[in-house]
Amino acid sequence: MLEQRSTEIVKMNWVDATDESTTDAAPQVAALSLVPLTDADAARWDELIAAYVDRQVFHSQAWLDYLVASRGAQIRKWSIRDRSRTLGYFCAGLVSKGPFRVLGSPLKGWGTNSMGPLLSQGVDMGAFLAALDTLARSEGLAMVELEHPALHPALMTAWGYAATTLWTYRVELSGDEQAMLKRMSKGRRSGIKKAIKSGLSVEECDDLSLAGEYYDQFSGVMRRKGLVPTYPREVPRLLMQSLLPKARLLALRVRDSNGQVLATGLFPFDNGTLYFWGGASVPERELCPNDLLHWHAMCFGARRGMRCYDMSGWGPFKKEFGGELATVQRWHKCYWRSARWARKAYEFYFKQRLRLDGLIRRGHQE
């Protein structure tokens, strides 16, 4: 009886979903299907996606392992097929939040810039979205969230998705360090020179002790803002454990002339792009350790032929490194009416909880 009741609940919510997601009004496209990979093929994931030029470090098995360990996501992998051919691959993480089953590629809060489908050239993205709707219907998903550069606003809106708009600075990397310096503001150039003249040095690290140093500094930054960290202490360590063995993470530590650690940073990368995952420093920043931290990361990327440094956000400090402000959109589609309201309520609760926890901790310290 319990199984029958559960099935009825899923069906009831999918009656709501037809109205909520505007599936009936979606464009007509050629049929594709999402076929779960066998265990043997799933184990060959990096090999299967190697031919897709738009793959990113966030599609890699190392990154998926990190999401399993740090976010508790159940990783799912599919081939994207028409009747006779494989036309791409798709990976995502499945999580349950109360009664809601949510599929993220990626989800907000995972520290993952992008995922989404990898499609052969010429494959209709709308056909993929139709296949994703079918998957959501068959598995009783309450919400799907996607972020990928190829997801165009008009198409996503037509398929019933809503956007959260963000911004990031993307810095052009070149082999000519003087050209990169010239694109920076005078203040950042002066900061780099000051850091070097003051005897600061940068270490490229592979020891996990940096994860603890980073988290202590990050906690201090958040505390000074009246907030608390948005993820637990083990997350940066799990990132290092997953990506360092695959040579997909730059971990940096900045020391002063006495050996004190002034700043730390973690930068995942792939063949084309370096990403800022997180950085922090001690309160005394007169020697400009953050300037040197980012400059060293940029030089690392340029020397290895990367074309872009994605600073994963925007603000006055990031603006001064010479990047272009780019719009980023994360798309979500709620298949249950209740999921739409629950999503809004959770976002409000999460923001308020961070501030309240920060106030409580500040009160205890005083």
C-alpha positions in Angstrom: 0.0 0.0 0.0 2.9 2.4 0.8 4.4 1.9 -2.7 1.1 2.5 -4.3 0.5 5.7 -2.4 4.0 7.0 -3.3 3.2 6.4 -7.0 0.0 8.3 -6.7 1.8 11.2 -5.2 4.3 11.4 -8.1 1.5 11.2 -10.6 -0.5 13.9 -8.8 2.5 16.2 -8.8 3.1 15.6 -12.5 -0.5 16.8 -13.2 0.7 20.0 -11.6 3.9 19.9 -13.6 2.1 20.1 -17.0 0.6 23.5 -16.0 3.7 24.7 -14.2 6.4 23.9 -16.7 4.6 24.8 -19.9 5.6 21.5 -21.5 2.6 21.5 -23.7 3.7 24.8 -25.3 7.3 23.7 -25.9 8.5 23.7 -29.5 8.4 20.5 -31.5 11.8 19.0 -32.1 13.4 15.8 -33.3 13.3 13.0 -30.7 16.4 12.3 -28.6 16.6 10.1 -25.5 18.8 10.0 -22.4 20.1 6.4 -22.0 21.8 5.6 -18.6 25.3 4.4 -19.1 26.2 0.9 -18.1 28.6 0.5 -15.2 31.4 -0.3 -17.6 30.8 2.8 -19.7 30.4 5.0 -16.7 33.8 3.9 -15.5 35.2 5.1 -18.9 33.6 8.6 -18.5 36.7 10.7 -19.1 37.5 8.7 -22.2 33.9 9.0 -23.5 33.8 12.8 -23.3 37.4 13.4 -24.4 36.4 14.2 -28.0 34.0 17.1 -27.0 35.9 20.4 -27.2 33.5 22.2 -24.9 34.1 19.8 -22.0 35.3 21.5 -18.8 37.0 20.4 -15.6 33.5 20.4 -14.1 32.6 17.5 -16.4 35.6 15.4 -15.4 35.4 12.3 -13.2 37.6 13.9 -10.7 35.1 16.8 -10.3 32.2 14.4 -10.1 34.0 12.4 -7.3 34.5 15.7 -5.5 30.7 16.4 -5.7 29.9 13.0 -4.3 32.3 13.4 -1.4 31.5 17.0 -0.6 27.9 17.5 -1.5 26.4 14.0 -1.1 25.2 14.1 -4.7 24.3 10.9 -6.5 26.1 11.2 -9.8 24.1 10.1 -12.9 25.5 9.7 -16.4 23.6 9.3 -19.7 24.4 9.0 -23.4 22.3 11.3 -25.6 21.0 9.2 -28.5 18.7 9.3 -31.4 17.5 5.9 -32.7 20.9 4.7 -33.9 23.6 7.1 -32.8 25.2 8.6 -29.7 25.2 12.3 -30.1 26.5 13.4 -26.8 26.7 12.8 -23.0 25.1 14.3 -20.0 26.1 14.1 -16.3 24.3 15.5 -13.3 23.9 15.1 -9.5 20.7 14.0 -7.9 19.9 15.1 -4.4 16.8 14.8 -2.2 15.6 17.8 -0.2 12.6 16.6 1.9 10.0 15.3 -0.6 11.7 16.9 -3.6 14.1 15.1 -5.9 16.3 17.7 -7.6 18.7 17.2 -10.5 21.5 19.6 -10.8 24.0 20.1 -13.7 25.1 21.8 -11.5 23.2 23.0 -8.5 23.7 26.4 -6.8 26.0 26.1 -3.9 28.2 23.3 -5.4 31.0 25.7 -6.2 30.7 24.5 -9.8 30.8 27.1 -12.6 29.2 25.0 -15.3 28.2 21.5 -16.4 25.3 20.7 -18.7 25.2 18.5 -21.8 28.1 17.8 -24.2 26.6 17.6 -27.7 28.0 16.8 -31.1 28.1 19.7 -33.5 24.7 20.5 -35.0 22.6 18.7 -32.4 19.5 20.7 -31.5 19.7 21.8 -27.8 15.9 21.9 -27.8 15.8 18.2 -28.5 18.0 17.6 -25.5 15.7 19.7 -23.3 12.7 17.6 -24.6 14.6 14.4 -23.6 15.3 16.0 -20.2 11.6 16.7 -19.7 10.9 13.0 -20.4 13.5 12.0 -17.9 12.1 14.3 -15.3 8.6 12.9 -15.9 9.7 9.3 -15.6 11.7 9.8 -12.4 9.4 12.2 -10.6 11.8 15.1 -10.4 10.6 18.2 -8.7 13.2 20.5 -10.3 16.1 20.6 -12.8 18.9 23.2 -12.7 21.4 23.7 -15.6 24.3 26.0 -16.4 26.1 25.8 -19.7 27.4 28.5 -22.1 25.4 27.1 -25.0 22.0 27.5 -23.2 20.5 30.5 -25.0 17.9 32.6 -23.2 15.2 32.5 -25.9 15.4 28.7 -26.1 15.4 28.2 -22.3 12.5 30.5 -21.8 10.5 28.6 -24.5 11.1 25.4 -22.7 9.8 26.8 -19.4 13.1 27.6 -17.6 13.7 30.6 -15.4 17.1 32.3 -15.1 19.1 33.5 -12.2 21.5 36.1 -13.6 25.0 36.5 -12.3 28.2 38.2 -13.4 31.8 37.3 -13.6 35.1 38.9 -14.7 36.9 36.9 -17.4 40.6 37.9 -17.8 42.4 37.3 -21.1 45.6 35.3 -20.6 48.5 35.6 -22.9 52.1 34.5 -22.9 53.2 38.1 -22.6 53.2 39.0 -19.0 53.7 42.7 -19.7 50.6 42.8 -21.8 48.6 41.3 -18.9 50.0 43.8 -16.5 49.2 46.6 -18.9 45.5 45.6 -18.9 45.4 45.9 -15.1 44.6 49.0 -13.1 47.5 51.0 -11.8 46.5 50.1 -8.2 46.8 46.3 -8.9 50.2 46.7 -10.7 51.5 48.7 -7.8 50.2 46.1 -5.4 52.1 43.3 -7.2 55.3 45.3 -7.2 54.9 46.1 -3.5 54.4 42.5 -2.6 57.5 41.4 -4.5 59.7 44.2 -3.1 58.4 43.3 0.4 59.8 39.8 0.1 56.5 38.0 -0.4 56.8 34.6 -2.1 54.2 32.2 -3.6 54.3 28.5 -3.2 52.5 26.0 -5.5 51.4 23.3 -3.1 50.3 19.7 -3.1 50.1 19.2 0.7 46.7 19.0 2.2 47.6 21.2 5.1 46.9 24.2 2.8 43.2 23.2 3.0 43.1 23.9 6.7 45.0 27.2 6.4 42.6 28.3 3.7 39.6 27.5 5.7 40.9 29.3 8.8 41.5 32.4 6.7 38.2 32.1 4.9 36.3 31.7 8.2 38.0 34.9 9.5 37.0 36.8 6.3 33.4 35.7 6.8 33.4 36.5 10.5 34.6 40.0 9.9 31.6 40.4 7.6 29.2 39.1 10.2 28.7 35.8 8.4 29.7 32.2 8.6 31.2 29.9 5.9 28.7 28.5 3.5 30.4 25.0 3.5 32.1 22.9 6.1 35.8 22.6 6.8 36.3 19.4 4.9 35.2 20.8 1.5 38.5 22.4 0.4 40.4 19.3 1.5 38.1 17.1 -0.6 38.6 19.4 -3.5 42.4 19.0 -3.2 42.1 15.3 -2.8 40.0 14.9 -5.9 41.8 17.2 -8.3 45.5 17.3 -7.4 46.2 13.7 -8.4 44.7 14.5 -11.8 46.7 17.8 -12.2 43.5 19.9 -12.4 44.0 22.2 -9.4 46.5 25.0 -8.6 46.8 25.4 -4.8 48.7 28.5 -3.7 50.1 29.9 -0.5 51.6 33.4 -0.1 54.2 33.8 2.6 56.0 36.9 4.0 59.8 37.0 4.5 59.3 35.5 8.0 57.4 32.5 6.6 54.0 33.6 7.8 51.2 32.5 5.6 49.3 35.7 4.5 47.0 34.3 1.8 45.8 31.1 0.2 43.9 30.3 -3.0 42.5 27.3 -4.9 42.2 27.4 -8.7 40.8 24.5 -10.7 41.7 24.5 -14.4 41.2 22.7 -17.7 42.9 23.0 -21.0 41.5 26.4 -21.8 40.4 28.2 -18.6 41.7 28.8 -15.0 38.9 29.3 -12.4 39.0 31.0 -9.1 37.3 28.6 -6.6 38.3 30.4 -3.4 40.9 32.6 -1.8 41.4 34.2 1.6 44.0 36.2 3.5 44.8 37.5 7.0 43.4 40.9 8.1 46.7 42.7 7.7 46.9 43.2 3.9 49.3 46.2 3.7 51.8 44.0 1.7 49.1 43.2 -0.9 49.3 39.3 -0.8 46.0 39.0 -2.7 47.4 40.9 -5.6 50.4 38.6 -5.8 48.1 35.5 -5.4 46.0 36.3 -8.4 49.0 37.5 -10.5 50.8 34.2 -9.9 47.7 32.2 -10.9 47.3 34.3 -14.1 51.0 33.7 -15.0 50.6 29.9 -14.3 47.6 29.8 -16.7 49.3 31.8 -19.4 52.5 29.7 -19.3 50.4 26.6 -19.9 48.4 28.0 -22.8 45.2 28.7 -21.1 43.2 31.5 -22.7 41.0 32.8 -19.9 41.0 33.3 -16.1 37.4 33.2 -14.9 37.3 35.0 -11.6 33.9 33.4 -10.7 32.3 36.6 -9.6 32.5 40.4 -9.8 33.4 43.3 -7.6 35.7 46.3 -7.4 38.8 44.2 -6.6 38.3 41.7 -9.4 37.5 44.4 -11.9 41.0 45.8 -11.6 42.7 42.7 -13.1 41.7 43.8 -16.6 38.9 41.4 -17.3 35.7 41.8 -19.2 32.4 41.7 -17.3 30.4 38.7 -18.6 26.8 37.7 -17.8 26.2 34.2 -16.5 22.8 32.6 -16.3 21.8 29.6 -14.3 18.5 28.0 -15.4 16.0 26.1 -13.3 12.7 24.5 -14.1 10.2 23.5 -11.4 8.0 20.6 -12.3 6.0 20.8 -9.1 4.2 24.0 -8.0 5.3 23.3 -4.4 8.9 23.0 -5.5 8.8 26.6 -6.9 7.7 28.0 -3.6 10.0 25.7 -1.6 13.0 27.0 -3.6 12.2 30.6 -2.9 11.6 29.9 0.8 14.9 27.9 1.1 16.9 30.8 -0.5 15.4 33.2 2.0 16.0 30.9 4.9 19.6 30.2 3.9 20.6 33.8 3.6 19.0 34.7 7.0 20.6 31.7 8.7 24.0 32.7 7.6 23.6 36.2 9.0 22.0 34.9 12.2 24.8 32.4 12.8 27.3 35.1 12.1 25.7 37.4 14.7 25.6 34.6 17.3 29.3 33.8 16.8 30.2 37.5 17.0 28.2 37.7 20.3 30.0 34.8 21.8 33.4 36.2 20.9 32.5 39.5 22.5 
